[in-house]
Amino acid sequence: MKFLDLFAGIGGFRLGMEQAGHECVGYVEWDKFARKSYQAIHDTEEEWTADDITGVSDDDIRKLRDRGQINVICGGFPCQAFSVAGKRGGFHDTRGTLFFEIVRFANIIRPQYLFLENVKGLLNHDKGNTFETILRTLDELGYDAEWQVLNSKDFGVPQNRERVFIIGHLRGGGTRKVFPVGESSELYYGREETEQVHAMCLTGKGQSNWTGTFVRPVLTPDRENKRQNGRRIKEPDEPMFTLTGQDRHGIAIKEATTKGYDTAYPGDSINYSVPNSKTRRGRVGKGLANTLDTTSQQGVLTDEYRIRKLTPKECWRLQGFPDWAFEKAASINSDSQLYKQAGNSVTVNVIYEIAKKLEVNAD
């Protein structure tokens, strides 16, 4: 099936849909840095595109429709207006009203499916009135809706990320349901998944480098205060915190002093690239920080753990992006943009599992 990628970001929807055999015919993304990553990762030549969805006229949408059939409109419409991490302005927030841009496209194109994503907080925002408005709007548009809350940790990535996915079925175009998808979101993450954190998110080389160690996910390793509710450090058998475009993430690695830091002591400031050095580029002693530069990873040893930030590549892996996609984006974007893009993306693995069900329903 052919799909249109609205609020495309770096293409998480697109990768999942294409892995399931669907074809993208166009995309819309406002953020110029995300567009750069999207265009570096995906083959967008000769595809229809726009940067500002509000600037696309109805005539433009009709011309797009007339270019060929569009079976699915995908859209992870901006979630800040509904997120528990934000002010939850909902439809009173300009970003919240962008949902109705999806409605405008759907009203003209009339695709068989609408495939939408948002934060879990959308369901209870304004005591459920916001979600009721969305369902009522889809109903008036001629779409029967179904939805499910899915957690990324249940789909092969060690990240705790709950999102609500909505499928709108064009009335009269088939009634077979897509949901439920996957297993229960209340799955225990034990040894196998903990080792997956090591192999997938840290070394990228497999589990052998981490024999005898384990890690604990850390939120905001560079500061004590955090924007998200809940704990700052998780247990070793738990997945990573939900990635966002604002917070930074890290890991506390147990038995760090056995991994090349034998000359350092708890409380020492170290440069991880040269841990045993006695110069200012290595260990400089308790109570002092190393000379800061743009290339070194700085940190402090404790009795059992050292804490470091996740790299941008590790964050992209936590969203299910292959390394080749990250490398293309990293060649043209800064680390700060790469962190933001990972946090704002959808998890590719989840999109793929839902997209497979869309293919089954295509007939």
LOZAFI-199001 format. One line per field, with one value per residue (C-alpha): chain; x, z, y; residue number from 1. Coordinates in Angstrom, 1 decimal, padded with zeros to 4 digits. Layout:
! LOZAFI-199001
ch: (A,...)
c1: (X,...)
c3: (Z,...)
c2: (Y,...)
i: (NUM,...)
This chain:
! LOZAFI-199001
ch: (A,A,A,A,A,A,A,A,A,A,A,A,A,A,A,A,A,A,A,A,A,A,A,A,A,A,A,A,A,A,A,A,A,A,A,A,A,A,A,A,A,A,A,A,A,A,A,A,A,A,A,A,A,A,A,A,A,A,A,A,A,A,A,A,A,A,A,A,A,A,A,A,A,A,A,A,A,A,A,A,A,A,A,A,A,A,A,A,A,A,A,A,A,A,A,A,A,A,A,A,A,A,A,A,A,A,A,A,A,A,A,A,A,A,A,A,A,A,A,A,A,A,A,A,A,A,A,A,A,A,A,A,A,A,A,A,A,A,A,A,A,A,A,A,A,A,A,A,A,A,A,A,A,A,A,A,A,A,A,A,A,A,A,A,A,A,A,A,A,A,A,A,A,A,A,A,A,A,A,A,A,A,A,A,A,A,A,A,A,A,A,A,A,A,A,A,A,A,A,A,A,A,A,A,A,A,A,A,A,A,A,A,A,A,A,A,A,A,A,A,A,A,A,A,A,A,A,A,A,A,A,A,A,A,A,A,A,A,A,A,A,A,A,A,A,A,A,A,A,A,A,A,A,A,A,A,A,A,A,A,A,A,A,A,A,A,A,A,A,A,A,A,A,A,A,A,A,A,A,A,A,A,A,A,A,A,A,A,A,A,A,A,A,A,A,A,A,A,A,A,A,A,A,A,A,A,A,A,A,A,A,A,A,A,A,A,A,A,A,A,A,A,A,A,A,A,A,A,A,A,A,A,A,A,A,A,A,A,A,A,A,A,A,A,A,A,A,A,A,A,A,A,A,A,A,A,A,A,A,A,A,A,A)
c1: (000.0,001.0,001.2,001.6,004.0,002.7,004.7,007.4,010.3,013.3,011.1,010.3,006.9,008.4,011.0,008.5,006.0,008.6,009.9,006.4,006.3,004.5,005.6,005.9,004.6,005.3,006.1,005.7,008.1,008.5,011.8,014.6,017.1,014.8,014.1,017.9,018.1,014.9,016.3,019.7,018.2,015.4,015.2,012.9,013.7,010.5,008.3,005.8,006.8,006.0,007.6,004.7,001.5,-000.6,000.6,-000.6,-003.7,-006.7,-005.9,-002.4,-003.9,-006.2,-003.3,-001.5,-004.5,-004.8,-001.1,-002.2,-003.9,-002.9,-004.1,-002.8,-002.1,000.4,000.9,002.5,000.9,002.7,002.3,003.6,000.1,-001.1,002.0,002.3,005.8,004.3,001.6,-001.1,-002.8,-004.5,-006.6,-006.0,-002.4,-001.5,000.3,-002.8,-004.8,-002.5,-004.5,-007.2,-004.6,-004.6,-008.4,-008.2,-005.9,-008.1,-011.3,-009.8,-007.7,-010.1,-007.5,-008.5,-006.6,-005.5,-002.5,-001.9,000.3,000.5,001.4,-000.6,-001.7,-003.9,-006.4,-007.1,-006.4,-009.1,-010.9,-011.1,-012.8,-009.8,-009.8,-013.6,-013.3,-010.8,-013.0,-016.1,-014.2,-013.1,-016.6,-018.0,-015.3,-016.5,-013.8,-014.3,-011.5,-009.7,-006.7,-004.3,-001.5,001.7,005.1,008.3,009.9,007.6,008.9,012.6,014.1,015.0,013.1,010.0,007.9,004.1,002.2,-001.3,-001.8,-005.0,-006.2,-009.1,-010.9,-012.8,-016.4,-017.4,-013.8,-013.4,-014.0,-011.4,-009.5,-005.8,-005.6,-004.6,-001.0,001.7,001.6,000.6,002.5,003.1,006.0,008.9,012.3,014.8,018.3,017.9,016.6,019.3,022.0,020.2,020.9,024.6,024.8,022.4,022.7,026.2,028.9,027.0,029.3,027.5,027.3,030.8,032.3,030.0,030.5,030.1,028.7,025.3,024.0,021.3,019.4,019.9,017.8,019.6,023.2,024.4,022.1,020.0,016.8,014.6,011.5,009.9,008.0,009.2,012.6,016.0,017.7,016.2,017.1,019.3,016.4,014.4,014.3,015.6,013.5,011.3,013.4,012.3,013.5,014.5,016.0,019.4,019.9,022.8,023.8,025.4,027.9,028.7,032.3,033.6,036.9,037.7,037.3,040.5,040.2,042.5,044.5,041.4,039.5,035.9,035.2,038.0,037.2,038.2,038.5,037.1,039.2,042.5,041.4,044.8,046.6,048.1,047.9,045.0,043.6,043.2,042.6,043.2,041.9,039.0,037.1,038.5,037.1,039.2,039.8,036.6,036.9,034.6,035.9,036.3,033.7,033.9,032.7,033.1,033.7,031.7,032.3,030.4,029.3,030.4,027.8,028.0,025.6,024.1,025.5,023.3,023.7,022.6,019.4,018.7,019.1,016.6,014.1,014.8,016.8,019.6,023.1,023.3,020.4,022.1,025.4,023.7,021.9,025.1,027.0,024.9,023.5,024.9,024.7,022.2,019.9,020.4,019.4,016.3,015.4,015.6,013.4,010.8,010.6,008.4,009.8,010.4,009.8,006.3,005.3,006.5,004.3,001.2,002.1,002.1,-001.5,-002.4,-001.1,-003.2,-006.3,-005.5,-007.7)
c3: (000.0,-000.5,002.4,003.1,006.0,008.0,010.9,009.5,011.9,011.0,009.4,012.2,010.7,007.2,008.2,009.9,007.1,004.4,006.4,006.2,002.4,002.1,-000.2,000.8,-001.7,000.2,003.5,005.6,008.2,009.6,011.6,009.2,011.1,011.1,007.4,006.8,008.6,006.9,003.4,004.2,005.4,002.9,-000.9,-001.4,-005.0,-006.9,-003.9,-002.9,000.1,002.2,005.3,006.8,006.9,007.6,004.4,002.2,000.4,-000.3,-004.0,-003.2,-001.4,-004.4,-006.8,-004.5,-004.5,-008.2,-008.6,-007.5,-004.9,-001.2,001.0,004.4,006.1,008.9,011.5,014.9,015.5,018.0,021.4,023.6,024.0,025.6,027.4,031.1,030.7,029.2,030.2,028.7,026.8,024.5,021.8,023.5,022.4,018.8,018.5,019.6,016.8,014.2,014.6,012.5,009.7,009.5,009.3,006.4,004.4,005.1,004.1,000.7,000.0,001.7,002.4,003.6,006.9,009.2,011.3,014.2,017.3,020.4,024.1,026.5,028.3,025.3,026.6,029.9,029.0,030.1,031.8,028.5,026.6,024.2,023.1,022.8,020.5,018.3,018.1,017.4,014.7,013.0,013.2,011.5,008.9,008.1,010.0,012.6,015.2,017.3,019.6,021.8,024.2,023.3,025.2,023.1,025.7,024.4,020.9,021.1,022.3,026.0,026.4,028.5,026.1,026.3,023.4,022.1,018.5,016.7,013.5,011.6,009.1,006.3,006.8,004.1,003.3,005.5,009.1,010.2,013.3,013.6,017.3,019.6,018.5,020.6,024.1,027.3,028.1,031.7,030.8,033.1,031.8,033.2,032.4,028.6,028.2,030.5,028.3,025.3,026.8,026.9,023.4,021.6,023.3,024.7,022.7,019.6,019.5,021.4,025.0,025.5,026.5,029.4,031.2,034.9,034.8,034.6,034.0,035.6,033.4,034.6,033.8,033.4,034.4,034.0,036.7,039.7,038.7,036.0,034.0,034.0,037.0,038.9,039.7,038.4,038.5,037.7,038.7,036.4,035.2,033.9,030.5,029.7,030.6,027.9,025.5,025.1,023.1,026.4,028.9,028.6,029.5,030.8,032.4,035.7,035.1,037.9,038.6,036.6,038.6,037.0,033.5,033.1,036.1,038.5,039.4,040.2,043.5,044.4,044.0,041.4,038.3,035.2,031.5,030.2,027.0,029.0,032.5,033.9,032.9,035.6,033.5,033.4,030.4,032.7,036.4,038.4,041.8,044.1,044.2,040.9,037.4,034.3,031.8,029.7,026.0,023.1,022.6,026.0,028.2,031.8,034.8,038.5,039.9,042.9,045.0,042.5,039.5,037.0,035.2,031.6,029.2,026.4,023.0,020.2,018.4,021.5,021.7,018.0,018.7,021.5,018.9,016.6,014.0,012.3,012.6,008.9,009.3,012.3,010.4,007.6,009.9,012.1,009.0,008.7,012.1,015.5,018.6,020.2,017.2,017.1,020.7,020.1,017.0,018.8,021.6,019.3,017.1,017.1,017.8,014.4,015.8,017.0,013.7,011.9,013.9,013.4,009.7,009.1,010.3,007.9,005.1,006.1,006.1,002.7,000.8)
c2: (000.0,003.6,006.0,009.7,010.6,013.7,015.2,012.9,013.8,011.6,008.9,006.4,005.8,005.5,002.9,000.7,001.0,000.3,-002.7,-004.1,-003.6,-000.3,002.6,006.3,008.8,012.0,013.6,016.8,018.0,021.5,021.2,022.0,019.8,016.8,017.3,017.2,013.8,012.5,013.4,011.9,008.6,008.1,008.1,011.1,012.0,012.9,012.6,015.2,017.2,020.3,021.9,023.7,021.6,024.7,026.3,023.4,024.5,022.3,022.6,021.3,018.3,017.6,017.7,015.2,013.0,013.1,011.9,008.4,006.3,006.9,004.1,005.3,008.6,008.3,011.0,011.2,014.6,016.9,015.5,018.3,019.7,016.5,015.1,014.8,016.3,019.5,022.0,019.7,022.6,020.2,021.9,025.2,024.8,025.6,022.3,020.5,021.9,020.3,017.2,018.9,019.3,015.5,015.7,018.2,015.9,012.8,014.6,015.3,012.2,009.6,007.0,003.5,004.0,006.7,005.5,008.0,008.1,010.2,010.1,008.0,011.2,012.0,009.4,011.2,014.8,017.2,014.2,012.4,015.3,015.8,012.1,012.2,015.2,013.2,010.2,012.3,014.1,010.9,009.5,012.6,012.3,008.7,006.7,004.1,004.2,001.6,002.2,000.6,001.7,-000.1,000.0,000.0,-002.4,-005.1,-004.8,-005.6,-002.3,-001.8,001.5,002.1,004.2,004.0,005.5,005.3,004.2,005.0,003.3,004.9,002.7,004.3,003.3,000.8,-000.1,-003.2,-003.8,-006.2,-004.9,-004.3,-004.3,-005.9,-006.0,-007.7,-009.0,-007.4,-004.2,-005.5,-007.9,-008.6,-007.6,-010.0,-011.2,-011.6,-008.0,-006.6,-008.2,-006.7,-003.2,-004.1,-005.5,-003.2,000.1,000.3,-001.6,-002.5,-005.5,-008.2,-009.4,-010.7,-007.3,-007.1,-010.4,-010.0,-006.5,-004.8,-001.3,000.8,003.3,006.9,010.0,013.3,012.1,015.7,017.1,016.0,017.8,016.2,017.1,013.7,012.4,009.3,007.9,009.1,005.7,002.3,-001.2,-003.3,-005.5,-002.5,-000.8,002.7,005.7,007.1,009.2,012.8,015.7,017.6,015.2,013.5,009.9,007.8,004.6,003.6,000.8,-001.5,-002.7,000.2,000.1,-003.3,-002.0,000.0,002.3,000.4,003.5,005.6,005.8,006.5,010.2,010.7,012.8,010.9,011.2,008.0,008.1,007.9,006.6,005.8,008.9,011.1,014.2,016.7,014.7,011.7,011.3,014.6,013.5,013.8,017.1,018.4,018.1,017.5,020.2,020.3,020.0,019.1,015.5,013.8,012.1,013.3,011.5,010.6,007.2,005.9,002.7,000.5,002.6,005.1,007.2,008.3,009.8,007.8,008.6,009.9,006.6,004.6,006.8,006.1,002.4,002.7,003.9,000.9,002.8,000.9,002.3,003.1,005.5,007.2,007.5,009.3,011.7,012.2,013.3,016.5,017.2,018.1,015.8,018.1,017.8,014.0,013.7,015.8,013.8,010.5,011.7,013.1,010.0,007.0,003.5,001.8,-001.7,-000.8,000.8,-002.3,-004.6,-002.5,-002.0,-005.7,-005.9,-003.1,-005.2,-008.2,-005.9,-004.4,-006.9)
i: (1,2,3,4,5,6,7,8,9,10,11,12,13,14,15,16,17,18,19,20,21,22,23,24,25,26,27,28,29,30,31,32,33,34,35,36,37,38,39,40,41,42,43,44,45,46,47,48,49,50,51,52,53,54,55,56,57,58,59,60,61,62,63,64,65,66,67,68,69,70,71,72,73,74,75,76,77,78,79,80,81,82,83,84,85,86,87,88,89,90,91,92,93,94,95,96,97,98,99,100,101,102,103,104,105,106,107,108,109,110,111,112,113,114,115,116,117,118,119,120,121,122,123,124,125,126,127,128,129,130,131,132,133,134,135,136,137,138,139,140,141,142,143,144,145,146,147,148,149,150,151,152,153,154,155,156,157,158,159,160,161,162,163,164,165,166,167,168,169,170,171,172,173,174,175,176,177,178,179,180,181,182,183,184,185,186,187,188,189,190,191,192,193,194,195,196,197,198,199,200,201,202,203,204,205,206,207,208,209,210,211,212,213,214,215,216,217,218,219,220,221,222,223,224,225,226,227,228,229,230,231,232,233,234,235,236,237,238,239,240,241,242,243,244,245,246,247,248,249,250,251,252,253,254,255,256,257,258,259,260,261,262,263,264,265,266,267,268,269,270,271,272,273,274,275,276,277,278,279,280,281,282,283,284,285,286,287,288,289,290,291,292,293,294,295,296,297,298,299,300,301,302,303,304,305,306,307,308,309,310,311,312,313,314,315,316,317,318,319,320,321,322,323,324,325,326,327,328,329,330,331,332,333,334,335,336,337,338,339,340,341,342,343,344,345,346,347,348,349,350,351,352,353,354,355,356,357,358,359,360,361,362,363)
